Amino acid sequence: MDQELVALITAGVGLVGAIGGAAIGGLAAARGARLGAETTARATTRQVHDQGTINHEHWLRGQRLESCRALLSAYDKYAIAASNVSRALEGETQASAEMGLALGQAVSDVRNAYFHVRLLVPEEVLQPARSLRLQVEDHNECLGRWLDAFTAMNGQGAATEQADEERRREQLGHAHDALVEAARSAVASRPVAG
């Protein structure tokens, strides 16, 4: 009977050990599954956040490029309109009311495009954009003074304003080049930052 009792106790201990082991193993498995699920959820959340950031940066970069393109396009229209007016004042072409309207619209377009740029671009691009806008406005005012002197038949005043217009036209070219270089450098040298 001693052997039967020992076998029964051994079987009981084995059964308790098996049940305890299964319980501990089950708890460990459940804890491991929970930790795995939490890790997966954190990784997924981070991945979604990172992808959202990348998508936003691509969108912002596109908006910045488009705003600079719009400003440069508006500048090109201004340069053409201003050239037409200056050629008319020099007597190379016939002046018309449409020239004045085109010049006024081009100045307005530069202002509007600049205000869009102002909302989007980093400071290293904003400064040259602001300079270009101010140069356009100064050049336009100079053309207006030249036209006034020309209309008043003030030959000396017209000659002075014509010389000033040539100087300001050169400054416009430098401001345009500075904006193009700043925009190119900003796009090439660093990722978009919000």
Salt bridges, closest charged atoms under 4 A:
GLU38 OE2 - ARG34 NH1 3.35
ASP50 OD1 - ARG46 NE 3.25
ASP50 OD1 - HIS49 ND1 3.62
GLU66 OE2 - ARG69 NH2 2.62
GLU92 OE1 - ARG87 NE 3.93
GLU124 OE2 - ARG190 NH2 3.22
GLU137 OE2 - ARG111 NE 2.82
GLU137 OE2 - ARG133 NH1 3.37
ASP138 OD2 - ARG168 NH1 3.92
GLU161 OE1 - ARG145 NE 3.16
ASP164 OD2 - ARG145 NH2 3.16
ASP164 OD1 - ARG167 NH2 2.48
ASP164 OD2 - ARG168 NE 2.98
GLU165 OE2 - HIS139 NE2 2.87
GLU165 OE1 - ARG169 NH2 2.70
GLU170 OE2 - HIS174 NE2 3.67
ASP177 OD1 - HIS176 ND1 3.30
GLU181 OE2 - ARG184 NH2 2.61
